[in-house]
Amino acid sequence: MANTAQARKRVLQNEKRRLHNTSLRSRLRTYIKGVLKAVHLGDQEQARVALRAAESVIDKTVTKGVAHRNMAARTKSRLSARVKAMGNTAP
């Protein structure tokens, strides 16, 4: 355990930040799953709405330092490609 007051404070701060970051990461994954679910169901309009919301959440998590910018760019690219591909196969 921490021996100094400063170290004890850092332990508390780190735990508080860990819980907050876990919450943000969970929200990020939830929004990504929302896009994938809409794509799986074949609802292109719902997928576009979900993609727009997911891109916003992805960018916010990068700004807060929870996600790496390259991971965010890769994820947004892959999600938008899936949504775009739905338009090509729609009747």
Gaussian input, Z-matrix of N, CA and C with variables (Angstrom, degrees):
# hf/3-21g

backbone

0 1
 N
 C     1     B1
 C     2     B2     1     A1
 N     3     B3     2     A2     1     D1
 C     4     B4     3     A3     2     D2
 C     5     B5     4     A4     3     D3
 N     6     B6     5     A5     4     D4
 C     7     B7     6     A6     5     D5
 C     8     B8     7     A7     6     D6
 N     9     B9     8     A8     7     D7
 C    10    B10     9     A9     8     D8
 C    11    B11    10    A10     9     D9
 N    12    B12    11    A11    10    D10
 C    13    B13    12    A12    11    D11
 C    14    B14    13    A13    12    D12
 N    15    B15    14    A14    13    D13
 C    16    B16    15    A15    14    D14
 C    17    B17    16    A16    15    D15
 N    18    B18    17    A17    16    D16
 C    19    B19    18    A18    17    D17
 C    20    B20    19    A19    18    D18
 N    21    B21    20    A20    19    D19
 C    22    B22    21    A21    20    D20
 C    23    B23    22    A22    21    D21
 N    24    B24    23    A23    22    D22
 C    25    B25    24    A24    23    D23
 C    26    B26    25    A25    24    D24
 N    27    B27    26    A26    25    D25
 C    28    B28    27    A27    26    D26
 C    29    B29    28    A28    27    D27
 N    30    B30    29    A29    28    D28
 C    31    B31    30    A30    29    D29
 C    32    B32    31    A31    30    D30
 N    33    B33    32    A32    31    D31
 C    34    B34    33    A33    32    D32
 C    35    B35    34    A34    33    D33
 N    36    B36    35    A35    34    D34
 C    37    B37    36    A36    35    D35
 C    38    B38    37    A37    36    D36
 N    39    B39    38    A38    37    D37
 C    40    B40    39    A39    38    D38
 C    41    B41    40    A40    39    D39
 N    42    B42    41    A41    40    D40
 C    43    B43    42    A42    41    D41
 C    44    B44    43    A43    42    D42
 N    45    B45    44    A44    43    D43
 C    46    B46    45    A45    44    D44
 C    47    B47    46    A46    45    D45
 N    48    B48    47    A47    46    D46
 C    49    B49    48    A48    47    D47
 C    50    B50    49    A49    48    D48
 N    51    B51    50    A50    49    D49
 C    52    B52    51    A51    50    D50
 C    53    B53    52    A52    51    D51
 N    54    B54    53    A53    52    D52
 C    55    B55    54    A54    53    D53
 C    56    B56    55    A55    54    D54
 N    57    B57    56    A56    55    D55
 C    58    B58    57    A57    56    D56
 C    59    B59    58    A58    57    D57
 N    60    B60    59    A59    58    D58
 C    61    B61    60    A60    59    D59
 C    62    B62    61    A61    60    D60
 N    63    B63    62    A62    61    D61
 C    64    B64    63    A63    62    D62
 C    65    B65    64    A64    63    D63
 N    66    B66    65    A65    64    D64
 C    67    B67    66    A66    65    D65
 C    68    B68    67    A67    66    D66
 N    69    B69    68    A68    67    D67
 C    70    B70    69    A69    68    D68
 C    71    B71    70    A70    69    D69
 N    72    B72    71    A71    70    D70
 C    73    B73    72    A72    71    D71
 C    74    B74    73    A73    72    D72
 N    75    B75    74    A74    73    D73
 C    76    B76    75    A75    74    D74
 C    77    B77    76    A76    75    D75
 N    78    B78    77    A77    76    D76
 C    79    B79    78    A78    77    D77
 C    80    B80    79    A79    78    D78
 N    81    B81    80    A80    79    D79
 C    82    B82    81    A81    80    D80
 C    83    B83    82    A82    81    D81
 N    84    B84    83    A83    82    D82
 C    85    B85    84    A84    83    D83
 C    86    B86    85    A85    84    D84
 N    87    B87    86    A86    85    D85
 C    88    B88    87    A87    86    D86
 C    89    B89    88    A88    87    D87
 N    90    B90    89    A89    88    D88
 C    91    B91    90    A90    89    D89
 C    92    B92    91    A91    90    D90
 N    93    B93    92    A92    91    D91
 C    94    B94    93    A93    92    D92
 C    95    B95    94    A94    93    D93
 N    96    B96    95    A95    94    D94
 C    97    B97    96    A96    95    D95
 C    98    B98    97    A97    96    D96
 N    99    B99    98    A98    97    D97
 C   100   B100    99    A99    98    D98
 C   101   B101   100   A100    99    D99
 N   102   B102   101   A101   100   D100
 C   103   B103   102   A102   101   D101
 C   104   B104   103   A103   102   D102
 N   105   B105   104   A104   103   D103
 C   106   B106   105   A105   104   D104
 C   107   B107   106   A106   105   D105
 N   108   B108   107   A107   106   D106
 C   109   B109   108   A108   107   D107
 C   110   B110   109   A109   108   D108
 N   111   B111   110   A110   109   D109
 C   112   B112   111   A111   110   D110
 C   113   B113   112   A112   111   D111
 N   114   B114   113   A113   112   D112
 C   115   B115   114   A114   113   D113
 C   116   B116   115   A115   114   D114
 N   117   B117   116   A116   115   D115
 C   118   B118   117   A117   116   D116
 C   119   B119   118   A118   117   D117
 N   120   B120   119   A119   118   D118
 C   121   B121   120   A120   119   D119
 C   122   B122   121   A121   120   D120
 N   123   B123   122   A122   121   D121
 C   124   B124   123   A123   122   D122
 C   125   B125   124   A124   123   D123
 N   126   B126   125   A125   124   D124
 C   127   B127   126   A126   125   D125
 C   128   B128   127   A127   126   D126
 N   129   B129   128   A128   127   D127
 C   130   B130   129   A129   128   D128
 C   131   B131   130   A130   129   D129
 N   132   B132   131   A131   130   D130
 C   133   B133   132   A132   131   D131
 C   134   B134   133   A133   132   D132
 N   135   B135   134   A134   133   D133
 C   136   B136   135   A135   134   D134
 C   137   B137   136   A136   135   D135
 N   138   B138   137   A137   136   D136
 C   139   B139   138   A138   137   D137
 C   140   B140   139   A139   138   D138
 N   141   B141   140   A140   139   D139
 C   142   B142   141   A141   140   D140
 C   143   B143   142   A142   141   D141
 N   144   B144   143   A143   142   D142
 C   145   B145   144   A144   143   D143
 C   146   B146   145   A145   144   D144
 N   147   B147   146   A146   145   D145
 C   148   B148   147   A147   146   D146
 C   149   B149   148   A148   147   D147
 N   150   B150   149   A149   148   D148
 C   151   B151   150   A150   149   D149
 C   152   B152   151   A151   150   D150
 N   153   B153   152   A152   151   D151
 C   154   B154   153   A153   152   D152
 C   155   B155   154   A154   153   D153
 N   156   B156   155   A155   154   D154
 C   157   B157   156   A156   155   D155
 C   158   B158   157   A157   156   D156
 N   159   B159   158   A158   157   D157
 C   160   B160   159   A159   158   D158
 C   161   B161   160   A160   159   D159
 N   162   B162   161   A161   160   D160
 C   163   B163   162   A162   161   D161
 C   164   B164   163   A163   162   D162
 N   165   B165   164   A164   163   D163
 C   166   B166   165   A165   164   D164
 C   167   B167   166   A166   165   D165
 N   168   B168   167   A167   166   D166
 C   169   B169   168   A168   167   D167
 C   170   B170   169   A169   168   D168
 N   171   B171   170   A170   169   D169
 C   172   B172   171   A171   170   D170
 C   173   B173   172   A172   171   D171
 N   174   B174   173   A173   172   D172
 C   175   B175   174   A174   173   D173
 C   176   B176   175   A175   174   D174
 N   177   B177   176   A176   175   D175
 C   178   B178   177   A177   176   D176
 C   179   B179   178   A178   177   D177
 N   180   B180   179   A179   178   D178
 C   181   B181   180   A180   179   D179
 C   182   B182   181   A181   180   D180
 N   183   B183   182   A182   181   D181
 C   184   B184   183   A183   182   D182
 C   185   B185   184   A184   183   D183
 N   186   B186   185   A185   184   D184
 C   187   B187   186   A186   185   D185
 C   188   B188   187   A187   186   D186
 N   189   B189   188   A188   187   D187
 C   190   B190   189   A189   188   D188
 C   191   B191   190   A190   189   D189
 N   192   B192   191   A191   190   D190
 C   193   B193   192   A192   191   D191
 C   194   B194   193   A193   192   D192
 N   195   B195   194   A194   193   D193
 C   196   B196   195   A195   194   D194
 C   197   B197   196   A196   195   D195
 N   198   B198   197   A197   196   D196
 C   199   B199   198   A198   197   D197
 C   200   B200   199   A199   198   D198
 N   201   B201   200   A200   199   D199
 C   202   B202   201   A201   200   D200
 C   203   B203   202   A202   201   D201
 N   204   B204   203   A203   202   D202
 C   205   B205   204   A204   203   D203
 C   206   B206   205   A205   204   D204
 N   207   B207   206   A206   205   D205
 C   208   B208   207   A207   206   D206
 C   209   B209   208   A208   207   D207
 N   210   B210   209   A209   208   D208
 C   211   B211   210   A210   209   D209
 C   212   B212   211   A211   210   D210
 N   213   B213   212   A212   211   D211
 C   214   B214   213   A213   212   D212
 C   215   B215   214   A214   213   D213
 N   216   B216   215   A215   214   D214
 C   217   B217   216   A216   215   D215
 C   218   B218   217   A217   216   D216
 N   219   B219   218   A218   217   D217
 C   220   B220   219   A219   218   D218
 C   221   B221   220   A220   219   D219
 N   222   B222   221   A221   220   D220
 C   223   B223   222   A222   221   D221
 C   224   B224   223   A223   222   D222
 N   225   B225   224   A224   223   D223
 C   226   B226   225   A225   224   D224
 C   227   B227   226   A226   225   D225
 N   228   B228   227   A227   226   D226
 C   229   B229   228   A228   227   D227
 C   230   B230   229   A229   228   D228
 N   231   B231   230   A230   229   D229
 C   232   B232   231   A231   230   D230
 C   233   B233   232   A232   231   D231
 N   234   B234   233   A233   232   D232
 C   235   B235   234   A234   233   D233
 C   236   B236   235   A235   234   D234
 N   237   B237   236   A236   235   D235
 C   238   B238   237   A237   236   D236
 C   239   B239   238   A238   237   D237
 N   240   B240   239   A239   238   D238
 C   241   B241   240   A240   239   D239
 C   242   B242   241   A241   240   D240
 N   243   B243   242   A242   241   D241
 C   244   B244   243   A243   242   D242
 C   245   B245   244   A244   243   D243
 N   246   B246   245   A245   244   D244
 C   247   B247   246   A246   245   D245
 C   248   B248   247   A247   246   D246
 N   249   B249   248   A248   247   D247
 C   250   B250   249   A249   248   D248
 C   251   B251   250   A250   249   D249
 N   252   B252   251   A251   250   D250
 C   253   B253   252   A252   251   D251
 C   254   B254   253   A253   252   D252
 N   255   B255   254   A254   253   D253
 C   256   B256   255   A255   254   D254
 C   257   B257   256   A256   255   D255
 N   258   B258   257   A257   256   D256
 C   259   B259   258   A258   257   D257
 C   260   B260   259   A259   258   D258
 N   261   B261   260   A260   259   D259
 C   262   B262   261   A261   260   D260
 C   263   B263   262   A262   261   D261
 N   264   B264   263   A263   262   D262
 C   265   B265   264   A264   263   D263
 C   266   B266   265   A265   264   D264
 N   267   B267   266   A266   265   D265
 C   268   B268   267   A267   266   D266
 C   269   B269   268   A268   267   D267
 N   270   B270   269   A269   268   D268
 C   271   B271   270   A270   269   D269
 C   272   B272   271   A271   270   D270

   B1=1.4560
   B2=1.5251
   B3=1.3167
   B4=1.4588
   B5=1.5348
   B6=1.3175
   B7=1.4653
   B8=1.5213
   B9=1.3230
   B10=1.4591
   B11=1.5248
   B12=1.3163
   B13=1.4653
   B14=1.5276
   B15=1.3276
   B16=1.4664
   B17=1.5255
   B18=1.3170
   B19=1.4629
   B20=1.5252
   B21=1.3226
   B22=1.4768
   B23=1.5283
   B24=1.3251
   B25=1.4636
   B26=1.5304
   B27=1.3372
   B28=1.4618
   B29=1.5306
   B30=1.3211
   B31=1.4663
   B32=1.5236
   B33=1.3302
   B34=1.4659
   B35=1.5257
   B36=1.3333
   B37=1.4621
   B38=1.5272
   B39=1.3262
   B40=1.4569
   B41=1.5215
   B42=1.3182
   B43=1.4608
   B44=1.5291
   B45=1.3246
   B46=1.4681
   B47=1.5329
   B48=1.3237
   B49=1.4628
   B50=1.5225
   B51=1.3474
   B52=1.4522
   B53=1.5294
   B54=1.3238
   B55=1.4627
   B56=1.5289
   B57=1.3240
   B58=1.4575
   B59=1.5286
   B60=1.3351
   B61=1.4560
   B62=1.5249
   B63=1.3240
   B64=1.4659
   B65=1.5243
   B66=1.3215
   B67=1.4580
   B68=1.5291
   B69=1.3243
   B70=1.4666
   B71=1.5228
   B72=1.3367
   B73=1.4664
   B74=1.5330
   B75=1.3237
   B76=1.4546
   B77=1.5345
   B78=1.3285
   B79=1.4646
   B80=1.5237
   B81=1.3257
   B82=1.4618
   B83=1.5284
   B84=1.3182
   B85=1.4605
   B86=1.5239
   B87=1.3348
   B88=1.4650
   B89=1.5261
   B90=1.3257
   B91=1.4621
   B92=1.5208
   B93=1.3323
   B94=1.4665
   B95=1.5266
   B96=1.3264
   B97=1.4639
   B98=1.5315
   B99=1.3301
   B100=1.4575
   B101=1.5198
   B102=1.3220
   B103=1.4677
   B104=1.5292
   B105=1.3208
   B106=1.4642
   B107=1.5318
   B108=1.3299
   B109=1.4651
   B110=1.5281
   B111=1.3269
   B112=1.4637
   B113=1.5266
   B114=1.3314
   B115=1.4646
   B116=1.5221
   B117=1.3192
   B118=1.4654
   B119=1.5293
   B120=1.3400
   B121=1.4692
   B122=1.5250
   B123=1.3348
   B124=1.4576
   B125=1.5158
   B126=1.3190
   B127=1.4624
   B128=1.5283
   B129=1.3280
   B130=1.4576
   B131=1.5238
   B132=1.3104
   B133=1.4657
   B134=1.5272
   B135=1.3230
   B136=1.4641
   B137=1.5327
   B138=1.3177
   B139=1.4642
   B140=1.5227
   B141=1.3225
   B142=1.4658
   B143=1.5242
   B144=1.3210
   B145=1.4648
   B146=1.5308
   B147=1.3236
   B148=1.4616
   B149=1.5274
   B150=1.3253
   B151=1.4633
   B152=1.5213
   B153=1.3084
   B154=1.4621
   B155=1.5243
   B156=1.3330
   B157=1.4658
   B158=1.5281
   B159=1.3179
   B160=1.4607
   B161=1.5230
   B162=1.3209
   B163=1.4651
   B164=1.5222
   B165=1.3251
   B166=1.4553
   B167=1.5275
   B168=1.3216
   B169=1.4660
   B170=1.5276
   B171=1.3144
   B172=1.4645
   B173=1.5317
   B174=1.3207
   B175=1.4624
   B176=1.5308
   B177=1.3264
   B178=1.4612
   B179=1.5218
   B180=1.3267
   B181=1.4627
   B182=1.5281
   B183=1.3277
   B184=1.4687
   B185=1.5243
   B186=1.3191
   B187=1.4619
   B188=1.5260
   B189=1.3114
   B190=1.4666
   B191=1.5295
   B192=1.3257
   B193=1.4562
   B194=1.5141
   B195=1.3186
   B196=1.4644
   B197=1.5215
   B198=1.3161
   B199=1.4722
   B200=1.5267
   B201=1.3068
   B202=1.4645
   B203=1.5273
   B204=1.3079
   B205=1.4665
   B206=1.5229
   B207=1.3176
   B208=1.4609
   B209=1.5259
   B210=1.3256
   B211=1.4650
   B212=1.5284
   B213=1.3228
   B214=1.4571
   B215=1.5275
   B216=1.3140
   B217=1.4591
   B218=1.5248
   B219=1.3223
   B220=1.4593
   B221=1.5358
   B222=1.3118
   B223=1.4621
   B224=1.5274
   B225=1.3329
   B226=1.4623
   B227=1.5202
   B228=1.3155
   B229=1.4593
   B230=1.5254
   B231=1.3065
   B232=1.4645
   B233=1.5245
   B234=1.3352
   B235=1.4657
   B236=1.5287
   B237=1.3252
   B238=1.4654
   B239=1.5255
   B240=1.3216
   B241=1.4623
   B242=1.5229
   B243=1.3228
   B244=1.4682
   B245=1.5221
   B246=1.3237
   B247=1.4628
   B248=1.5256
   B249=1.3127
   B250=1.4688
   B251=1.5233
   B252=1.3162
   B253=1.4574
   B254=1.5216
   B255=1.3309
   B256=1.4605
   B257=1.5275
   B258=1.3147
   B259=1.4669
   B260=1.5125
   B261=1.3188
   B262=1.4551
   B263=1.5318
   B264=1.3345
   B265=1.4533
   B266=1.5202
   B267=1.3159
   B268=1.4637
   B269=1.5361
   B270=1.3296
   B271=1.4739
   B272=1.5001
   A1=109.53
   A2=115.21
   A3=121.18
   A4=110.86
   A5=115.49
   A6=120.41
   A7=113.52
   A8=117.99
   A9=120.02
   A10=109.89
   A11=114.66
   A12=119.92
   A13=110.45
   A14=115.66
   A15=120.27
   A16=110.57
   A17=116.52
   A18=120.52
   A19=110.95
   A20=116.80
   A21=119.89
   A22=110.20
   A23=116.01
   A24=120.59
   A25=110.20
   A26=117.18
   A27=120.73
   A28=111.01
   A29=116.84
   A30=120.39
   A31=109.78
   A32=116.82
   A33=120.73
   A34=111.14
   A35=116.48
   A36=120.20
   A37=111.69
   A38=115.33
   A39=119.06
   A40=111.62
   A41=117.27
   A42=120.83
   A43=110.51
   A44=116.25
   A45=120.97
   A46=110.24
   A47=117.28
   A48=121.58
   A49=111.20
   A50=116.63
   A51=120.50
   A52=110.75
   A53=116.42
   A54=120.15
   A55=111.00
   A56=116.76
   A57=120.78
   A58=110.84
   A59=116.68
   A60=120.55
   A61=111.22
   A62=116.91
   A63=120.86
   A64=110.29
   A65=115.97
   A66=120.89
   A67=110.88
   A68=116.56
   A69=120.39
   A70=111.35
   A71=116.75
   A72=120.72
   A73=110.35
   A74=116.08
   A75=120.58
   A76=110.70
   A77=116.14
   A78=120.55
   A79=110.11
   A80=116.35
   A81=121.69
   A82=110.18
   A83=116.77
   A84=121.13
   A85=111.87
   A86=116.75
   A87=120.79
   A88=110.91
   A89=117.16
   A90=120.29
   A91=111.54
   A92=116.41
   A93=119.88
   A94=109.93
   A95=116.70
   A96=120.85
   A97=110.95
   A98=117.16
   A99=120.54
   A100=111.70
   A101=116.78
   A102=120.50
   A103=109.36
   A104=116.54
   A105=120.52
   A106=111.80
   A107=116.11
   A108=119.95
   A109=110.66
   A110=116.96
   A111=120.91
   A112=110.59
   A113=117.00
   A114=120.66
   A115=109.77
   A116=116.48
   A117=120.79
   A118=111.51
   A119=115.97
   A120=119.97
   A121=111.82
   A122=117.04
   A123=120.45
   A124=114.24
   A125=117.73
   A126=121.88
   A127=109.05
   A128=116.08
   A129=119.60
   A130=112.63
   A131=117.22
   A132=119.54
   A133=111.08
   A134=116.35
   A135=120.53
   A136=110.31
   A137=117.06
   A138=121.22
   A139=110.58
   A140=117.14
   A141=120.03
   A142=111.23
   A143=115.99
   A144=119.78
   A145=109.98
   A146=116.17
   A147=120.86
   A148=110.80
   A149=116.99
   A150=121.03
   A151=110.66
   A152=116.70
   A153=120.94
   A154=110.49
   A155=116.58
   A156=120.61
   A157=110.90
   A158=116.64
   A159=120.82
   A160=111.06
   A161=117.58
   A162=120.24
   A163=110.80
   A164=116.07
   A165=120.09
   A166=110.90
   A167=116.28
   A168=120.84
   A169=110.31
   A170=116.89
   A171=120.76
   A172=109.96
   A173=117.05
   A174=120.45
   A175=111.57
   A176=116.93
   A177=120.17
   A178=111.48
   A179=117.20
   A180=118.59
   A181=110.73
   A182=117.14
   A183=119.85
   A184=109.35
   A185=116.73
   A186=121.43
   A187=111.32
   A188=116.42
   A189=120.95
   A190=112.85
   A191=116.60
   A192=119.74
   A193=114.82
   A194=117.61
   A195=121.26
   A196=110.38
   A197=117.00
   A198=121.81
   A199=108.84
   A200=115.66
   A201=120.86
   A202=109.56
   A203=116.97
   A204=120.56
   A205=112.34
   A206=118.06
   A207=119.53
   A208=111.04
   A209=117.15
   A210=120.66
   A211=109.95
   A212=115.29
   A213=119.86
   A214=110.94
   A215=116.93
   A216=120.92
   A217=110.52
   A218=116.75
   A219=121.47
   A220=110.49
   A221=116.34
   A222=120.78
   A223=111.10
   A224=116.62
   A225=119.92
   A226=111.08
   A227=116.64
   A228=120.94
   A229=111.20
   A230=116.52
   A231=120.49
   A232=111.83
   A233=116.58
   A234=119.31
   A235=110.70
   A236=116.85
   A237=119.11
   A238=110.86
   A239=117.83
   A240=120.26
   A241=110.70
   A242=116.47
   A243=119.22
   A244=111.82
   A245=116.37
   A246=120.08
   A247=109.85
   A248=116.59
   A249=120.95
   A250=110.74
   A251=117.46
   A252=121.35
   A253=112.16
   A254=116.50
   A255=119.93
   A256=110.37
   A257=116.86
   A258=120.96
   A259=112.29
   A260=117.03
   A261=120.97
   A262=112.11
   A263=116.36
   A264=119.53
   A265=113.14
   A266=117.52
   A267=120.13
   A268=110.39
   A269=117.83
   A270=120.19
   A271=112.77
   D1=161.13
   D2=-177.89
   D3=-66.71
   D4=142.09
   D5=-176.51
   D6=-100.06
   D7=-26.68
   D8=-177.95
   D9=-105.94
   D10=162.18
   D11=178.92
   D12=-62.70
   D13=-38.48
   D14=179.27
   D15=-63.48
   D16=-42.76
   D17=-179.59
   D18=-67.84
   D19=-37.59
   D20=177.59
   D21=-63.98
   D22=-40.74
   D23=178.77
   D24=-64.03
   D25=-41.13
   D26=179.52
   D27=-62.63
   D28=-37.73
   D29=177.97
   D30=-60.68
   D31=-44.70
   D32=179.78
   D33=-65.67
   D34=-42.89
   D35=179.93
   D36=-64.46
   D37=-41.49
   D38=-179.58
   D39=-64.19
   D40=-39.25
   D41=179.11
   D42=-66.29
   D43=-41.88
   D44=178.83
   D45=-62.54
   D46=-43.86
   D47=179.29
   D48=-66.82
   D49=-38.40
   D50=179.82
   D51=-61.19
   D52=-44.02
   D53=179.06
   D54=-64.39
   D55=-41.18
   D56=179.92
   D57=-65.53
   D58=-44.59
   D59=179.73
   D60=-65.11
   D61=-36.41
   D62=177.21
   D63=-61.66
   D64=-41.32
   D65=178.63
   D66=-63.15
   D67=-45.08
   D68=-180.00
   D69=-65.07
   D70=-40.09
   D71=-179.77
   D72=-66.31
   D73=-37.36
   D74=178.30
   D75=-65.52
   D76=-41.98
   D77=178.72
   D78=-63.21
   D79=-40.37
   D80=177.89
   D81=-58.46
   D82=-49.77
   D83=-178.62
   D84=-64.61
   D85=-35.33
   D86=178.81
   D87=-63.55
   D88=-43.51
   D89=-179.82
   D90=-67.69
   D91=-37.02
   D92=177.10
   D93=-63.65
   D94=-43.06
   D95=178.73
   D96=-63.76
   D97=-32.23
   D98=177.79
   D99=-63.03
   D100=-40.31
   D101=177.93
   D102=-66.97
   D103=-46.68
   D104=-178.58
   D105=-62.24
   D106=-35.96
   D107=178.80
   D108=-66.74
   D109=-43.16
   D110=178.86
   D111=-64.24
   D112=-38.37
   D113=177.56
   D114=-65.41
   D115=-42.69
   D116=-179.32
   D117=-63.36
   D118=-37.05
   D119=179.80
   D120=-77.01
   D121=-15.74
   D122=178.07
   D123=85.68
   D124=13.31
   D125=-179.92
   D126=-91.38
   D127=96.22
   D128=-173.81
   D129=-67.12
   D130=-41.00
   D131=-179.18
   D132=-63.66
   D133=-43.86
   D134=177.54
   D135=-64.63
   D136=-36.49
   D137=179.04
   D138=-64.93
   D139=-39.44
   D140=179.12
   D141=-66.30
   D142=-41.02
   D143=177.98
   D144=-64.47
   D145=-44.22
   D146=179.79
   D147=-64.98
   D148=-37.86
   D149=178.91
   D150=-63.70
   D151=-42.98
   D152=179.44
   D153=-60.55
   D154=-43.84
   D155=178.85
   D156=-67.78
   D157=-40.27
   D158=-178.64
   D159=-65.87
   D160=-40.15
   D161=179.42
   D162=-61.51
   D163=-38.21
   D164=178.24
   D165=-64.03
   D166=-45.94
   D167=-179.52
   D168=-65.68
   D169=-40.32
   D170=179.18
   D171=-61.08
   D172=-45.79
   D173=-179.91
   D174=-63.86
   D175=-37.42
   D176=179.41
   D177=-66.80
   D178=-38.18
   D179=-179.95
   D180=-69.12
   D181=-31.04
   D182=175.70
   D183=-67.77
   D184=-44.17
   D185=179.85
   D186=-59.35
   D187=-36.68
   D188=-178.94
   D189=-83.26
   D190=-4.40
   D191=176.81
   D192=84.27
   D193=12.20
   D194=-178.77
   D195=-83.04
   D196=-37.15
   D197=-178.68
   D198=-118.96
   D199=149.82
   D200=177.95
   D201=-79.41
   D202=145.03
   D203=-175.54
   D204=-63.70
   D205=-32.45
   D206=178.74
   D207=-70.62
   D208=-37.61
   D209=175.94
   D210=-62.92
   D211=-40.88
   D212=-179.73
   D213=-64.77
   D214=-45.24
   D215=-179.76
   D216=-62.97
   D217=-43.00
   D218=-179.94
   D219=-63.84
   D220=-43.77
   D221=-179.05
   D222=-64.99
   D223=-45.98
   D224=179.37
   D225=-62.69
   D226=-39.49
   D227=179.26
   D228=-63.37
   D229=-45.88
   D230=-178.62
   D231=-67.18
   D232=-39.99
   D233=179.04
   D234=-66.54
   D235=-44.44
   D236=-179.11
   D237=-66.29
   D238=-33.29
   D239=177.10
   D240=-65.00
   D241=-39.44
   D242=178.52
   D243=-66.45
   D244=-41.32
   D245=179.62
   D246=-67.56
   D247=-40.99
   D248=179.16
   D249=-64.01
   D250=-39.44
   D251=-179.86
   D252=-64.54
   D253=-25.15
   D254=177.60
   D255=-64.67
   D256=-35.84
   D257=-178.96
   D258=-66.09
   D259=-29.95
   D260=-178.55
   D261=-74.91
   D262=-27.87
   D263=-177.06
   D264=-100.96
   D265=-3.41
   D266=-177.73
   D267=-71.02
   D268=142.92
   D269=179.75
   D270=-74.03

